[in-house]
Amino acid sequence: MSTVREILVIGGNSGIGRSAVEQLLARGNRITALCRNPGDLHGLGIEVHPFEAEDTGALETALPERLDGVLYCPGSITLKPFHRTSEEDFLKDYRINVLGAVRVLQAALPALKKSDQAAVVLFSSVAAGTGMGFHSSIATAKAGVEGLARSLAAEWAPRVRVNAVAPSLTDTPLAGNLIDTPEKRVAAGKRHPLGALGDPEKIAQLVVFLLSPAADFVTGQVIAVDGGISGVRTFG
Ligand SMILES: NC(=O)c1ccc[n+]([C@@H]2O[C@H](COP(=O)([O-])OP(=O)(O)OC[C@H]3O[C@@H](n4cnc5c(N)ncnc54)[C@H](OP(=O)(O)O)[C@@H]3O)[C@@H](O)[C@H]2O)c1
């Protein structure tokens, strides 16, 4: 079997996913990307296919015959008071965060089973495990992602490892309007015990580790990368 690992990245054109693509390529992995907006990914010499997370039905894109890893990045931040959060808001977040991953993983499973060391990484959010006002829709969807990760980790063990990463506010386009002034950035950083926003490159380093054989004793975990906000009180 080839030693080059084949990784499928969904949403690798931006933010944490983009950084993961660069790090995975630098480590000699081969990438297939599924994106609704390829950006400059073609310039990296990787295969890119169109993907819309809100579509329904079986994935039609032909995937590599063997997959050693799948990284599903699409996510959303819908922040509204609960009484103004519509059923459609809840459904949209569920489609992007949960059902999109379900479609991809159902299509990818035969290829994942052909690997000796397959790994899946999904994205949750600090809001799934820590109550935060105005986060009802995204927290509900990301709690679904966490349930999916743990359930598939059990169902696919020992063949395929499945983990989730749960960031807090991270400096990517997704969080753009929450940190679009210097004042907002400083205030958001100060809310975290470690006094900073998340750095997409460092979160991607954890993702790359979880996708690699070095993480072969890690499955069914939701790993917080959140500046301590979910678990630490500083009383400072
Ligand atoms: N940034 C944060 O503060 C934060 C906090 C907690 C959790 N997270 C989670 O971290 C993950 C990565 O997000 P990020 O911060 O790196 O954001 P990002 O830079 O916006 O990347 C998200 C990626 O998902 C894609 N995507 C979004 N909706 C999609 C759809 N309907 N169909 C296809 N692709 C879609 C985006 O494509 P486009 O470029 O076309 O939009 C982009 O490639 C997400 O699951 C997010 O929920 C982020």
The ligand as an SDF file (V2000), in Angstrom:
LIG
                    3D

 48 52  0  0  0  0  0  0  0  0999 V2000
  -14.1560   30.6760   13.7520 N   0  0  0  0  0  0  0  0  0  0  0  0
  -14.7500   30.4600   14.9140 C   0  0  0  0  0  0  0  0  0  0  0  0
  -14.8460   31.3620   15.7580 O   0  0  0  0  0  0  0  0  0  0  0  0
  -15.3010   29.0940   15.2430 C   0  0  0  0  0  0  0  0  0  0  0  0
  -15.7580   28.8590   16.5560 C   0  0  0  0  0  0  0  0  0  0  0  0
  -16.3000   27.6020   16.8570 C   0  0  0  0  0  0  0  0  0  0  0  0
  -16.3720   26.6200   15.8900 C   0  0  0  0  0  0  0  0  0  0  0  0
  -15.9020   26.8820   14.6340 N   0  0  0  0  0  0  0  0  0  0  0  0
  -16.0300   25.8330   13.6240 C   0  0  0  0  0  0  0  0  0  0  0  0
  -14.8130   25.6230   12.9310 O   0  0  0  0  0  0  0  0  0  0  0  0
  -15.1070   25.1240   11.6280 C   0  0  0  0  0  0  0  0  0  0  0  0
  -14.2140   25.8250   10.6020 C   0  0  0  0  0  0  0  0  0  0  0  0
  -14.6370   27.1800   10.5180 O   0  0  0  0  0  0  0  0  0  0  0  0
  -13.6490   28.4080   10.2440 P   0  0  0  0  0  0  0  0  0  0  0  0
  -13.6610   29.2390   11.4670 O   0  0  0  0  0  0  0  0  0  0  0  0
  -12.3660   27.9210    9.6820 O   0  0  0  0  0  0  0  0  0  0  0  0
  -14.5290   29.2100    9.1760 O   0  0  0  0  0  0  0  0  0  0  0  0
  -14.3480   29.5640    7.6370 P   0  0  0  0  0  0  0  0  0  0  0  0
  -13.0110   30.1780    7.3880 O   0  0  0  0  0  0  0  0  0  0  0  0
  -15.5550   30.3440    7.2460 O   0  0  0  0  0  0  0  0  0  0  0  0
  -14.3740   28.1150    6.9450 O   0  0  0  0  0  0  0  0  0  0  0  0
  -15.5640   27.4020    6.8540 C   0  0  0  0  0  0  0  0  0  0  0  0
  -15.5310   26.6000    5.5810 C   0  0  0  0  0  0  0  0  0  0  0  0
  -16.8000   25.9410    5.4320 O   0  0  0  0  0  0  0  0  0  0  0  0
  -17.3500   26.3000    4.1770 C   0  0  0  0  0  0  0  0  0  0  0  0
  -18.7920   26.3170    4.2020 N   0  0  0  0  0  0  0  0  0  0  0  0
  -19.6110   27.0310    5.0160 C   0  0  0  0  0  0  0  0  0  0  0  0
  -20.8960   26.8100    4.7000 N   0  0  0  0  0  0  0  0  0  0  0  0
  -20.8740   25.9550    3.6360 C   0  0  0  0  0  0  0  0  0  0  0  0
  -21.8800   25.3710    2.8420 C   0  0  0  0  0  0  0  0  0  0  0  0
  -23.1900   25.6190    3.0600 N   0  0  0  0  0  0  0  0  0  0  0  0
  -21.5180   24.5230    1.8480 N   0  0  0  0  0  0  0  0  0  0  0  0
  -20.2040   24.2900    1.6050 C   0  0  0  0  0  0  0  0  0  0  0  0
  -19.2160   24.8190    2.3260 N   0  0  0  0  0  0  0  0  0  0  0  0
  -19.5420   25.6450    3.3200 C   0  0  0  0  0  0  0  0  0  0  0  0
  -16.8000   27.6850    3.8870 C   0  0  0  0  0  0  0  0  0  0  0  0
  -16.9320   27.9780    2.5130 O   0  0  0  0  0  0  0  0  0  0  0  0
  -16.9790   29.5170    1.9940 P   0  0  0  0  0  0  0  0  0  0  0  0
  -15.5740   30.0100    2.0170 O   0  0  0  0  0  0  0  0  0  0  0  0
  -17.5670   29.3900    0.6320 O   0  0  0  0  0  0  0  0  0  0  0  0
  -17.8660   30.2550    2.9620 O   0  0  0  0  0  0  0  0  0  0  0  0
  -15.3670   27.4850    4.3380 C   0  0  0  0  0  0  0  0  0  0  0  0
  -14.6300   26.7780    3.3930 O   0  0  0  0  0  0  0  0  0  0  0  0
  -16.6000   25.3390   11.3820 C   0  0  0  0  0  0  0  0  0  0  0  0
  -17.2860   24.1150   11.4690 O   0  0  0  0  0  0  0  0  0  0  0  0
  -17.0180   26.2380   12.5290 C   0  0  0  0  0  0  0  0  0  0  0  0
  -18.3620   26.0360   12.9320 O   0  0  0  0  0  0  0  0  0  0  0  0
  -15.3530   28.0860   14.2910 C   0  0  0  0  0  0  0  0  0  0  0  0
  1  2  1  0
  2  3  2  0
  2  4  1  0
  4  5  1  0
  4 48  2  0
  5  6  2  0
  6  7  1  0
  7  8  2  0
  8  9  1  0
  8 48  1  0
  9 10  1  0
  9 46  1  0
 10 11  1  0
 11 12  1  0
 11 44  1  0
 12 13  1  0
 13 14  1  0
 14 15  2  0
 14 16  1  0
 14 17  1  0
 17 18  1  0
 18 19  2  0
 18 20  1  0
 18 21  1  0
 21 22  1  0
 22 23  1  0
 23 24  1  0
 23 42  1  0
 24 25  1  0
 25 26  1  0
 25 36  1  0
 26 27  1  0
 26 35  1  0
 27 28  2  0
 28 29  1  0
 29 30  1  0
 29 35  2  0
 30 31  1  0
 30 32  2  0
 32 33  1  0
 33 34  2  0
 34 35  1  0
 36 37  1  0
 36 42  1  0
 37 38  1  0
 38 39  2  0
 38 40  1  0
 38 41  1  0
 42 43  1  0
 44 45  1  0
 44 46  1  0
 46 47  1  0
M  CHG  2   8   1  16  -1
M  END
$$$$
